[in-house]
Amino acid sequence: MAVVDIFNQQREVVGKQELDPRIFESEIRPEILHLVVRSHLAAKRSGTVGVKTRSTVRGGGHKPWRQKGTGRARAGSARSPIWRHGAVAHGPVARDYSFKVNKKVQKLAMRMALSSRVADQNLTVVDALHLDEIKTKAFFEIVKRFDMTKTLIVVPEMDNTLALSSRNLPGVTVLSADGVNVYEVLRHPHLMVLSAAVERLQERLK
């Protein structure tokens, strides 16, 4: 069982945290992580692109002119794709890009993502983060003290003061233990987790 130091926000060691090996020491399989990240990004795609086909473009309900005798090419509808203001042939249509990944696989990938941060020694456990007011500068001082530029901070529950103080810092993301996902863990090289959030993650990923 891995044991890591617990720091306070002044970066002083104040205790030890035991990490469940089933969650923080899992074997890392890149193909599982790749699948779950693809699923996450696909679900975020809006899929609202679309063009009008012959069935949706306005007009064209009647034959523009008779079949023979006019000297012009045959035409059956003004909606034809070869006509100006006509339809689009084989154009993109609105669709849902998401695909299902089993919950067991999602949990497994989350364990692997957390384990990768432990293996790289990029997991920092902090006892608590307290800000007296909503102030980006005060939050930046804490992050700077830990020498972390691109960091994911996991808290037990979302704190409005913390969320508003951190949102203008590039590369810094604050998420709750219930809302953290594989993509965000892998996207940030450093992971800072509050001690109480470690317990929430271990309950969630058992």
N, C-alpha and C positions, 0 to 999 in steps of 0.2 A: 504494500500500500504506500503510495507516494505521500510525502508530507512536505508542505510548502510553508514559507513564512507568511504571516499576516502583518501587513503594514498599516499604519495610520496615515492620514493625508499629509503628514509632515515627512513621510517616508522613513519612519522609525519602526523597527520590528517590535510588535506588541504581543505576538503569540504564534501558534502553529495551527495549520489546517490540514486535516487528513482528507485525502481525495479517494473516492471509491474507485478501485482499480478496474471495475467492470465498465466504468464510464470514462475515466481519464487515462486509462492505459490500454485502450482497445487497439487491435491490429488495424492499420490503415490500409484501406483498399481504394485506390484512386478511381476505379470504375464506378464504385458506389457513390463516391462524392461527386463525380462528374454527372451521373444520372440525376441526382437530387438537385444540383445546381441548375442543370438544364431545365428541369421541371419548374423550379422557382422562377427562372427568367422567362420561360414560356408563358407562365400564368400572368406575368406582369405585362405582356404584350396586349395592346388594346384591341387589335384585330378589327378596327372600324373602317379600314380602307374599303372602297367599293366603287364600281362604275355602273352605268346603266346598260343593261342588255336590251335585246329587241323587245322583250316583254315588258320592260319598265320605262323605256324612253317615250316621251309624249308624241302623239300624232301617229300618222302612218296607217290608219285604219282602213284606208281605201286604196285601190290601185291608182297610181298617179295618172297614167294614160293607158289607152288600149294596147293590147299585145303587139299588133301588127299595123303597118301602114303609116306610121308617123315619121319613120326614118331615124328614130332614136332607139337606143338600146332598151331591151326589155327591163321593166321595173315592176316589182310587185308591192313595194312598200317604201315609204320615205324613211322608215326606221332602219333601212339596210346599213350595215357597217361601212359600205363604200360611199355612202352619201354624206355630204356635209351636214352636221347636226344630227347625224344618225347614231346608232348604237355602237358599242365597243364590243368587238369579237374577242372572246376568251380573256377578258380582263379580270383583274383581281376582285374578289367578293369578300364581304365581311365574314369572319370566321373566328372560332375559338381555338387558340394555339395550345391551351393547357392540356396536359396529359397526367393520368393518375400514377402516383407512386405509393405503394403500400405504406401504412403507418409504421410497420416494423422496420422497413427499409429506411424511412425518414429518421426514426430514432437511432438506428445503427449509424447512419451518416453523421448525425449530430454528435454521437459519442466519438466517432473518428475525428471529426473536426476539432473537438475539444482536446482529444488526445494528441493531435498534431501540435497544438499550441504548448502543451505540457512537454512534449518531446523536444521542441525547439527552445524550451525555457523562455517562452514569451507569454506565460500566464502569470499575472500578478494578482494576489488576493489582498483586498483592502477591507479593514473593519467597517468603515463608514465614510461617507462623503457628506459634509455639512457646509452649506452656504447660508450666510445670514440674510442675503438678498439676491435678487436676480442680477448677476453681474458677470459678464463674459471674462473680464480681466481676472477676477478672483478664481474662476474655474480654470483659466489658462495657466495660472501660476501653479495649480495642483498638477495639471498634466505635464507642464514643463519640469516640475520637480522630479517626476518619474521618468523623464527623458523619453517620452512617448509622443511621436508625431501623428501617426495614423493608428488610432486606437478605437476598439469597441469596448464600451463600458456597460457591464451587465449589472442591473440593480434588481432587488427583490420586487419592487413595484415602482411604477413611473412616478417621479417626483417632479412637479411642475417647475420648481425653482431650478433644479438641475437640468431639466430638459431645455428650458428657455435660455439658461446661461451657456449651454454648450452648442446650441444649434448654429451659431455663426462661426464656429471654429472648423476650418476645412479639415477633413479627414477624421474627425471625431464624431462618433455616433453613440447615443445612449439608448439602450433597449431594456425592457423588463425581462426577467428570467423566463416568463411564459411566452414572450414575443420574439426571443432571439432565434435565429435560423442559421442553417449551414452556410448559406451564401454570405451573410454578414460576417460570420466568424472567419471564413477563408479570405474575405476581401480585406480584412484589417490584419496587418502583421502582428499587432500587439492586442492582447486581451486582458482587460482589467475587470475583475469580478468581485463584487462585495461578498463578504463572508456569508451573509444571510442568503444571498443569491446562489451560492454554491450548494447550500442545502436544498433550495428550490429546484435547481437543475438536477440534483441527484434523485430527488423524488419524482421529477417529471420523466427522467430517462431510465428508470429502473426496468 
